Amino acid sequence: MKKILFVIDKLELKYFEFNKLVTNFWMIKSFLEKGCEVYVTTIPNLLLRGDIACTKCYESFVQDENIFYKNVLTEKEIDDFDLVMFRPDPPVDIDYINATYIFDFVKKAEVINSPSAIRDFNEKLHSVYFKEFMSENIVTSSLKDIEEFLSQHKEIVLKPLNRCFGSGVMYLYEGDPNTRTIINTMTNNETTLVMVQKYIQGVKHGDKRVLTLGNDVLPYTIKKLPTGDDFKFNTHNDDFIIKGDLTAEEKMNFTKVAQKLNNLGIKMAGLDVIDGKIIEVNVTSPCYFIKEINNLYGIHLENHISDFLLTKSLLSL
């Protein structure tokens, strides 16, 4: 029997039951239904005893098509597990970084995604590894650089490097009277680096979530539509999620991305794509939109994922 540990967000643990919007819900349920022992923990419950990585964790169980956990903390060595799903939510702050250090002392357990790989991979900045599949962009804190980029491209998007779920993302057009105010606010008066991308017109029709698993791109995608009060998707609501499509060119291009990520230790990622261009690579706790994909495609995506993780992933152990 495989023993699996999920490191999840504190808020997610608080609302563990009936949380079917969350990717972890479906993966935990699938593992339990396959007869695995599944435990859950959060960053504050990680610890080192000497050089032994440990965690205080809760045992989960499935009942009446839902998942629950026993409200009893049990301490275990992390290497007692066959597989660890490291999936706390961003931001990647100092507590998050310190948690990744704990996993530097894990010797045997397979950890997905690799905490050290996540630590070394900024979801916005390191997207530039795949610049051939991105729109034009720069990373800078310079007012002059951003103004020149805006003058060249007429419409741009500015993104903070350390936030998530679209938080803090700003749109600018040439001639906007608030241009300097917005740039200075985003860069903290030229002291903080930001990602600046050419605005892609297709965002009006939504961005696509492309899912990688190991060296492959999954054939199932969804499109996240902008809400009426924003130029981007900003709420997890079925009204703004529709079935996407994956072109042959995208499949070929993004398979190369999956292979590069897998080599880095990132087996699961979510690419945000507009008009065939990557705008962000989600690696920390990528949402796989399992509930929505299952409904749109008539499948059980969680079983595909758990089968992969229990077979191909664990073959390396």
N, C-alpha and C positions, 0 to 999 in steps of 0.2 A: 504493500500500500504506500503510495507516494505521500510525502508530507510537504505541504506548501504553506508558505508564509506570505501574507499580503501586508505591505507597509502602506497605509492609506492616510488620508487627511483626517485631522481631528474632527472637522465638521461632518465628514462622511461617516465617521464612526458614530457620531451623535444621531445621525439619521440613517442608520444602517439598514433597518427594515423598510420595505416598500420603496426603496430608492432606485426604481427601475430606469431612471434616466442615466444612471452611472454605469460606466463600462465595467467597473469592478464587481458590481452586483451580479451581472450576467456571468462573468468569468468564475467568480466564487461559486455560484450556483451550479455551473457546469462541472467544475472540479468535484464538488460534493456529490453530484449525481453520478459521477464516474467512480465513486468509492474512495476518493482522496480524503486525507485529513487536512483541513484548512484552518489556519489560525490567522488572526488579524492583529495588527499593532499600529502604533503611531510613532512619530519621531521622538516625542518625550519619553517613550518607553524603551528606547534603544540604550544599551550600555556596554561598557568594556569592563571585564574583570581581568586585570593584568592585560594580556594580549588576546583574550578570548572575547569575541564579539557575541553579545547576548541580547535578548529582548524579553520583556514582560509582555505577554500576549494573551488573547482570548481565543478559545476554540469556537468555531462557527458550526452551524448545522442547518440543514434544509428541512422545512416542514410546511405542508400545505402550499407548495409552489413559492415559498418565500424563504429568505435566509435570516438567521438570527445568530447571536453569539451568547455563550454562557458568561455571565457577568462575574467571572473569577479569573484574576490575573495569574498566569503560570509563567515562571521564568524558564527559558530554554536557550541553549546555545544556537546561534543562527546556523552553524554547520550541521545541526541535527536535521535540518530541512533539506529536501532534495532540490526544491525550487523556491526562490524568493522573488515576488513581484514587487519591485520598488516603485511605488506609484503615489507618493505624496504630491499634492498640487503645488504649483508655483505660488508665490514668487520664490526664486532661488536666493533666499536670504542667508544670513549667517547660520541660523539654526538648520536650514536645509543643507548647507555646505558641511557643517559639523556632522550631520547624519551620514553624509557620504563618506566621511573619514572612518566612521565605525566599520564600514564595509571593506575598507582596506585590509582589515584583519580577518575577513572571511576567506577560508582556504578551500573549501570543498563545494559548498552550495552554489548552484547556478543562479545568478542574480540578473533579472531582466526588469528594466534596462540597466546596464552596468552603471552603478552610481558614479564611478570615476569618469565614465564617458559623459554622463549628464553634467557632471561638474565642469567638464572641459568644453561643453557644447552650449553656446547661447542660441536659443531658438530663432532669434532674428539675425544676429550678426553672423553666425556660422552657416546660415542658409547660403551665404556667398560661396561656400564650397561648391555650390551647384549654379554658379553665375550664368552658365550657358542656358539654363532653364528659367532664369529670372528676368524681370524687367530691370532697366537701369537703376542703379542705387549707389548711395554713398553712406558711410558711417562717419560722423563728424560732430563736433560741438561748435564749429565755426559759423557765425552769422553770415559772413561773407560767402563761404562755400555753399551754404543752403540757399542764399539769395541767388547765387549764380546758377545753381541747379534748378531753382524755380524759374528763372529767366529762360533757361534752355528748354524746359519741359512744359512750362505753362501751368501744369497742375501736378501737385505732389502730395505724398502722405508722409507724415512724420510719426515714428513709433519709439516709445521708450524701450530700452533694451531689457528691462527687468520686470516687466509687468505682463499680465496675461488676460485672456478672454476679451481682447480688444480694448482693454482699459487704457486710457490716455492717448489713443491714436487720434491724430488730427489731420484734417484735409486742408490744403491751402491752394488757392489759385492766384495767378499773377494779377496784381492789382488789388488784392484783398487789403483793405485799410488796416487790418489787424496783423499784418504779416510779421512785423518785427516783434510785436508783443507776444505772438504765439511762439515764434522761434526762441525768443529769450526765456519764455516760460518753460518750454520743452527742454532747453539746454541749461537751465539754471544760470542764465547769463554767461553762456559759452564755457561752462565748467563740466557739463555732463554730455557724454556721447549719446547720439540718437541715430537710429536707422532712418534714412530718407530714401523713399522710393518714388519712381515715376508713377503717377496715378494711372490705373488701368481702367478704361471706360467700361469694360465688361463687369466691373463690380456692381453696377446697377442691376445686373441680372443674377447676382449672387456669387459666392466663391464655393469651390468644390473641395470636399475632404477626400483625399486619396490616401488609402491605408496601406502601409507596408508591414510585412510579416516575414522575418528572416530576409532572404534574398529576393523575395517576390512582392509584387503589388497585387492586392486583392482586387477581384473584378467588380466589387460592390462599392459604389460611391453615393454620397448624398450631396445635394447642393443646399447651402445655407443662404437664405434670401435676406436682403436688407430689410429692416423694419421701416415703417413709415416715417419715423422721426430720426433716422440715421442713415448714413451712406453705406453702412456695413451691418452684418448680422450681429446682434447684441443680446439676444435672448434665446434660451433653449426651449423652443415652443414648436410643436408640430405644425403650426400654421405657417412657419417660416422654413420648413425643411421638406424638400422634395427629392425625388429620385434623380440621381445624376447619371452621367455617362462617361465612359473612359475610351478615348479614341485610341486607335492603334499606335499613333505617334506618342501619345502620352504614356501608354503602357510601356513602350520601348524606352522612352526617356527616363521615366520614373523607376523602372527596374534597375537602371544604373544607379539611381539615388539610393534605392533600397540596399543594393549590394555594398555601396560605400558605407552607409549607416551601419549595416550588419557587421562589417569589418571593424567598425569603431566600437562595437559592443552595444549598439542600439538595434535590437531586434524588432521593436514595435514603434512605429512613428505614424504621425498624421500630417500629410502635406496639405497645406491650404493653397489652392490653385485657382487662378483666374485667367481665362483665355489661354490655357496651356502654360502659364507662367507661375512658378512657385513664389508665393509671397511670405511664407513662413514654414518652418519645419518644427512640428510639435513632438518633443521627445520625453518630457518629464512624466506626464500622466495622460498621454494622448487619448482623447475621447474617440471611441470607435462607433458611436451612434448605433449601438447594437439593437436597441428597441426599434428605432426607426428603420434600419436596414432590414431587420426581420420582417417588419410589416410591409415594407415596400417590395421586397424580393421574395417573400414567402419562404425564408430559410431560417436556420438557427446558427447565426454567425458565431455565437459563443462556443459552440461545439467544434467548429472549424479551428478556432483559436486554441482551445484547450487541447485538442488532438495534436496540433503542431507542437505546443509547449511540452506535452507529455512524451512525445516521440522524437521528433527531429532535434529539439532543443536539448533534451536530456541525454541524447546519444553521446554527447561530449563528456559526460560524467564517467 
